[in-house]
Amino acid sequence: MSAVEKGKAKNEQAKGKVKETAGSAVGNDRLEAEGRTEKATGDMRDAKEKVKDAFKH
């Protein structure tokens, strides 16, 4: 299950980065903000998984 969550985190981070870059390139502030939010969500999910792994071992 943890591998699935880690995959989701990496996917969200990548999608967020793409949206942020695309929004910045075309001057779309909403898309850029949406990308930053999605990337931050992925970062938080990744951090959560790292904490869970730390307590497993």
A tleap script that builds the chain and sets N, CA, C and O, in Angstrom:
source leaprc.protein.ff14SB
mol = sequence {
  NMET SER ALA VAL GLU LYS GLY LYS ALA LYS
  ASN GLU GLN ALA LYS GLY LYS VAL LYS GLU
  THR ALA GLY SER ALA VAL GLY ASN ASP ARG
  LEU GLU ALA GLU GLY ARG THR GLU LYS ALA
  THR GLY ASP MET ARG ASP ALA LYS GLU LYS
  VAL LYS ASP ALA PHE LYS CHIE
}
set mol.1.N position { 0.821 -1.194 0.000 }
set mol.1.CA position { 0.000 0.000 0.000 }
set mol.1.C position { 0.863 1.255 0.000 }
set mol.1.O position { 0.522 2.251 -0.639 }
set mol.2.N position { 1.955 1.206 0.702 }
set mol.2.CA position { 2.824 2.358 0.790 }
set mol.2.C position { 3.406 2.730 -0.575 }
set mol.2.O position { 3.557 3.911 -0.887 }
set mol.3.N position { 3.729 1.728 -1.381 }
set mol.3.CA position { 4.270 1.988 -2.713 }
set mol.3.C position { 3.235 2.702 -3.579 }
set mol.3.O position { 3.588 3.547 -4.402 }
set mol.4.N position { 1.985 2.370 -3.399 }
set mol.4.CA position { 0.917 3.022 -4.154 }
set mol.4.C position { 0.830 4.497 -3.764 }
set mol.4.O position { 0.702 5.367 -4.625 }
set mol.5.N position { 0.898 4.767 -2.476 }
set mol.5.CA position { 0.836 6.154 -1.997 }
set mol.5.C position { 2.051 6.949 -2.469 }
set mol.5.O position { 1.929 8.117 -2.837 }
set mol.6.N position { 3.217 6.317 -2.458 }
set mol.6.CA position { 4.424 6.995 -2.940 }
set mol.6.C position { 4.293 7.310 -4.423 }
set mol.6.O position { 4.715 8.373 -4.879 }
set mol.7.N position { 3.712 6.391 -5.165 }
set mol.7.CA position { 3.477 6.619 -6.587 }
set mol.7.C position { 2.526 7.774 -6.824 }
set mol.7.O position { 2.735 8.590 -7.721 }
set mol.8.N position { 1.471 7.842 -6.007 }
set mol.8.CA position { 0.521 8.954 -6.109 }
set mol.8.C position { 1.218 10.282 -5.827 }
set mol.8.O position { 0.973 11.284 -6.500 }
set mol.9.N position { 2.087 10.271 -4.822 }
set mol.9.CA position { 2.802 11.496 -4.456 }
set mol.9.C position { 3.687 11.970 -5.606 }
set mol.9.O position { 3.682 13.151 -5.953 }
set mol.10.N position { 4.433 11.062 -6.185 }
set mol.10.CA position { 5.322 11.425 -7.300 }
set mol.10.C position { 4.515 11.890 -8.510 }
set mol.10.O position { 4.922 12.817 -9.210 }
set mol.11.N position { 3.376 11.250 -8.755 }
set mol.11.CA position { 2.500 11.635 -9.856 }
set mol.11.C position { 1.961 13.050 -9.642 }
set mol.11.O position { 1.964 13.865 -10.565 }
set mol.12.N position { 1.503 13.338 -8.431 }
set mol.12.CA position { 0.985 14.677 -8.133 }
set mol.12.C position { 2.081 15.730 -8.258 }
set mol.12.O position { 1.839 16.825 -8.766 }
set mol.13.N position { 3.272 15.404 -7.802 }
set mol.13.CA position { 4.381 16.347 -7.903 }
set mol.13.C position { 4.695 16.650 -9.368 }
set mol.13.O position { 4.895 17.806 -9.739 }
set mol.14.N position { 4.736 15.616 -10.190 }
set mol.14.CA position { 5.052 15.796 -11.606 }
set mol.14.C position { 3.964 16.584 -12.326 }
set mol.14.O position { 4.256 17.508 -13.085 }
set mol.15.N position { 2.697 16.210 -12.082 }
set mol.15.CA position { 1.589 16.940 -12.726 }
set mol.15.C position { 1.581 18.398 -12.297 }
set mol.15.O position { 1.346 19.295 -13.106 }
set mol.16.N position { 1.839 18.623 -11.017 }
set mol.16.CA position { 1.865 19.989 -10.504 }
set mol.16.C position { 2.965 20.810 -11.146 }
set mol.16.O position { 2.757 21.973 -11.491 }
set mol.17.N position { 4.135 20.211 -11.307 }
set mol.17.CA position { 5.254 20.914 -11.919 }
set mol.17.C position { 4.945 21.261 -13.371 }
set mol.17.O position { 5.274 22.351 -13.837 }
set mol.18.N position { 4.309 20.327 -14.086 }
set mol.18.CA position { 3.946 20.582 -15.479 }
set mol.18.C position { 2.945 21.731 -15.569 }
set mol.18.O position { 3.097 22.630 -16.396 }
set mol.19.N position { 1.918 21.697 -14.714 }
set mol.19.CA position { 0.909 22.767 -14.724 }
set mol.19.C position { 1.532 24.113 -14.362 }
set mol.19.O position { 1.229 25.135 -14.977 }
set mol.20.N position { 2.404 24.099 -13.358 }
set mol.20.CA position { 3.051 25.340 -12.928 }
set mol.20.C position { 3.901 25.926 -14.059 }
set mol.20.O position { 3.861 27.130 -14.314 }
set mol.21.N position { 4.662 25.076 -14.725 }
set mol.21.CA position { 5.520 25.515 -15.821 }
set mol.21.C position { 4.691 26.011 -17.004 }
set mol.21.O position { 5.004 27.040 -17.603 }
set mol.22.N position { 3.637 25.275 -17.335 }
set mol.22.CA position { 2.774 25.681 -18.451 }
set mol.22.C position { 2.082 27.005 -18.143 }
set mol.22.O position { 1.994 27.880 -19.004 }
set mol.23.N position { 1.594 27.147 -16.924 }
set mol.23.CA position { 0.937 28.391 -16.540 }
set mol.23.C position { 1.880 29.568 -16.595 }
set mol.23.O position { 1.508 30.659 -17.027 }
set mol.24.N position { 3.102 29.343 -16.154 }
set mol.24.CA position { 4.103 30.399 -16.184 }
set mol.24.C position { 4.467 30.772 -17.622 }
set mol.24.O position { 4.641 31.948 -17.942 }
set mol.25.N position { 4.578 29.764 -18.478 }
set mol.25.CA position { 4.968 29.993 -19.872 }
set mol.25.C position { 3.927 30.800 -20.644 }
set mol.25.O position { 4.277 31.643 -21.470 }
set mol.26.N position { 2.647 30.541 -20.374 }
set mol.26.CA position { 1.597 31.236 -21.129 }
set mol.26.C position { 1.023 32.425 -20.368 }
set mol.26.O position { 0.152 33.130 -20.876 }
set mol.27.N position { 1.506 32.644 -19.162 }
set mol.27.CA position { 1.026 33.789 -18.385 }
set mol.27.C position { -0.324 33.563 -17.725 }
set mol.27.O position { -1.043 34.521 -17.441 }
set mol.28.N position { -0.674 32.305 -17.478 }
set mol.28.CA position { -1.946 31.969 -16.854 }
set mol.28.C position { -1.712 31.775 -15.354 }
set mol.28.O position { -1.234 30.728 -14.917 }
set mol.29.N position { -2.055 32.799 -14.579 }
set mol.29.CA position { -1.807 32.764 -13.134 }
set mol.29.C position { -2.599 31.666 -12.436 }
set mol.29.O position { -2.097 31.036 -11.505 }
set mol.30.N position { -3.824 31.433 -12.873 }
set mol.30.CA position { -4.656 30.408 -12.239 }
set mol.30.C position { -4.047 29.020 -12.422 }
set mol.30.O position { -3.995 28.238 -11.473 }
set mol.31.N position { -3.588 28.708 -13.632 }
set mol.31.CA position { -2.982 27.414 -13.911 }
set mol.31.C position { -1.678 27.257 -13.127 }
set mol.31.O position { -1.382 26.179 -12.612 }
set mol.32.N position { -0.921 28.313 -13.042 }
set mol.32.CA position { 0.332 28.286 -12.293 }
set mol.32.C position { 0.063 28.018 -10.808 }
set mol.32.O position { 0.751 27.209 -10.186 }
set mol.33.N position { -0.930 28.694 -10.248 }
set mol.33.CA position { -1.286 28.490 -8.839 }
set mol.33.C position { -1.823 27.080 -8.606 }
set mol.33.O position { -1.518 26.449 -7.594 }
set mol.34.N position { -2.615 26.598 -9.541 }
set mol.34.CA position { -3.150 25.242 -9.442 }
set mol.34.C position { -2.005 24.218 -9.439 }
set mol.34.O position { -2.035 23.242 -8.690 }
set mol.35.N position { -1.012 24.453 -10.275 }
set mol.35.CA position { 0.150 23.575 -10.333 }
set mol.35.C position { 0.941 23.595 -9.039 }
set mol.35.O position { 1.381 22.550 -8.560 }
set mol.36.N position { 1.125 24.788 -8.466 }
set mol.36.CA position { 1.839 24.886 -7.186 }
set mol.36.C position { 1.100 24.148 -6.089 }
set mol.36.O position { 1.712 23.476 -5.259 }
set mol.37.N position { -0.224 24.276 -6.088 }
set mol.37.CA position { -1.043 23.597 -5.080 }
set mol.37.C position { -0.939 22.082 -5.221 }
set mol.37.O position { -0.777 21.368 -4.232 }
set mol.38.N position { -1.032 21.602 -6.447 }
set mol.38.CA position { -0.966 20.158 -6.684 }
set mol.38.C position { 0.420 19.613 -6.318 }
set mol.38.O position { 0.541 18.520 -5.764 }
set mol.39.N position { 1.456 20.386 -6.634 }
set mol.39.CA position { 2.816 19.973 -6.291 }
set mol.39.C position { 2.989 19.927 -4.778 }
set mol.39.O position { 3.613 19.004 -4.254 }
set mol.40.N position { 2.447 20.908 -4.078 }
set mol.40.CA position { 2.537 20.937 -2.614 }
set mol.40.C position { 1.796 19.755 -1.997 }
set mol.40.O position { 2.252 19.182 -1.007 }
set mol.41.N position { 0.664 19.395 -2.576 }
set mol.41.CA position { -0.084 18.231 -2.094 }
set mol.41.C position { 0.758 16.971 -2.247 }
set mol.41.O position { 0.804 16.134 -1.345 }
set mol.42.N position { 1.414 16.840 -3.372 }
set mol.42.CA position { 2.295 15.697 -3.590 }
set mol.42.C position { 3.465 15.688 -2.620 }
set mol.42.O position { 3.867 14.633 -2.132 }
set mol.43.N position { 4.012 16.875 -2.341 }
set mol.43.CA position { 5.114 16.980 -1.380 }
set mol.43.C position { 4.663 16.540 0.012 }
set mol.43.O position { 5.392 15.835 0.710 }
set mol.44.N position { 3.466 16.956 0.410 }
set mol.44.CA position { 2.955 16.579 1.732 }
set mol.44.C position { 2.688 15.076 1.807 }
set mol.44.O position { 2.981 14.437 2.817 }
set mol.45.N position { 2.137 14.523 0.743 }
set mol.45.CA position { 1.871 13.083 0.715 }
set mol.45.C position { 3.193 12.308 0.805 }
set mol.45.O position { 3.278 11.297 1.502 }
set mol.46.N position { 4.212 12.786 0.103 }
set mol.46.CA position { 5.527 12.154 0.132 }
set mol.46.C position { 6.126 12.225 1.541 }
set mol.46.O position { 6.688 11.243 2.028 }
set mol.47.N position { 6.007 13.371 2.185 }
set mol.47.CA position { 6.527 13.532 3.548 }
set mol.47.C position { 5.806 12.597 4.517 }
set mol.47.O position { 6.426 12.012 5.406 }
set mol.48.N position { 4.504 12.463 4.338 }
set mol.48.CA position { 3.719 11.561 5.194 }
set mol.48.C position { 4.220 10.133 5.060 }
set mol.48.O position { 4.361 9.423 6.057 }
set mol.49.N position { 4.487 9.711 3.835 }
set mol.49.CA position { 4.969 8.357 3.601 }
set mol.49.C position { 6.352 8.147 4.207 }
set mol.49.O position { 6.645 7.066 4.717 }
set mol.50.N position { 7.205 9.167 4.157 }
set mol.50.CA position { 8.531 9.051 4.759 }
set mol.50.C position { 8.432 8.910 6.265 }
set mol.50.O position { 9.189 8.146 6.865 }
set mol.51.N position { 7.508 9.637 6.888 }
set mol.51.CA position { 7.312 9.522 8.331 }
set mol.51.C position { 6.792 8.128 8.673 }
set mol.51.O position { 7.252 7.512 9.634 }
set mol.52.N position { 5.845 7.636 7.898 }
set mol.52.CA position { 5.328 6.296 8.140 }
set mol.52.C position { 6.430 5.257 8.025 }
set mol.52.O position { 6.497 4.329 8.832 }
set mol.53.N position { 7.302 5.404 7.022 }
set mol.53.CA position { 8.417 4.471 6.847 }
set mol.53.C position { 9.394 4.549 8.009 }
set mol.53.O position { 9.940 3.526 8.423 }
set mol.54.N position { 9.625 5.741 8.541 }
set mol.54.CA position { 10.555 5.913 9.647 }
set mol.54.C position { 10.063 5.167 10.885 }
set mol.54.O position { 10.865 4.623 11.644 }
set mol.55.N position { 8.760 5.141 11.088 }
set mol.55.CA position { 8.208 4.462 12.270 }
set mol.55.C position { 8.078 2.952 12.063 }
set mol.55.O position { 7.938 2.207 13.033 }
set mol.56.N position { 8.122 2.500 10.823 }
set mol.56.CA position { 8.051 1.067 10.536 }
set mol.56.C position { 9.346 0.361 10.936 }
set mol.56.O position { 9.323 -0.777 11.406 }
set mol.57.N position { 10.465 1.041 10.747 }
set mol.57.CA position { 11.776 0.389 10.938 }
set mol.57.C position { 12.316 0.610 12.292 }
set mol.57.O position { 13.405 0.129 12.608 }
savepdb mol mol.pdb
quit
